[in-house]
Amino acid sequence: MVNPMRGEGSFQAEGTTYVVTMDADALCMAEEVTGKPISVVVALFDSGAHLGMTAALAWAGMFRQYGMPWEGFRDKVMAWGLPIIRDAIASAMKHAWPEPEKEANPRKRGQAKTTAGTGSSS
């Protein structure tokens, strides 16, 4: 059975294609390794300025497949290239939790649909 709450992103490094898998377990692992709630981890990751949160999400999203230890993982992220790791994480998260499609012109609650008029008032 396919897990609908899971997404993957990949990157090339060291002659290997690595896959980052984001699911609820990976997010919990990122919380555990950082000691921060996932909302903080993701906010710091989204800011683009926090190597620790990027490394935590990458490690958590790769641990089950590759079993890499946390110790020294941040150095691996830097060696692989921070931008490609960030892109893989962002892709995995986007596929795990896609944005809902938005209506072209959503109406506000209680707003009646109007029909085109002549533009003149009587």
Phi, psi and omega in degrees: 000137180278134178275114182289345181259046184216139177221157181229148172222154182226163176208158179257132175200145177054033180073014182233147170265114178264145178244131174257122181249120179256124174208183183300321179298317180297319179296321177295320178296320178296321176298314183296317184286332180265337184074019181236151176296151184300329178299323178287316179303310182293320179297317179292322175299313181298331180293339178078002187247011187235098180302320183300318181287323176297314179297319181297315179293319179296313181299313181297323181282349181246346189302312184298325182278325190242343178060028180289139179288152178294321180301121179085357183293324179300323177295323177298316180302315180295320180292321179289329181114109183306316181298321181288329178290316178300317180297318180295318179296312181300319178296315180298318181292322179296320180286331180285320183226074183294151176292137176292147178292142182255148176293151180298314180225076182293141178270149175285152179305132177083356181275124181281148176287128182255153176256156180294136180249190181272349180088353179256150178251144182260000000 
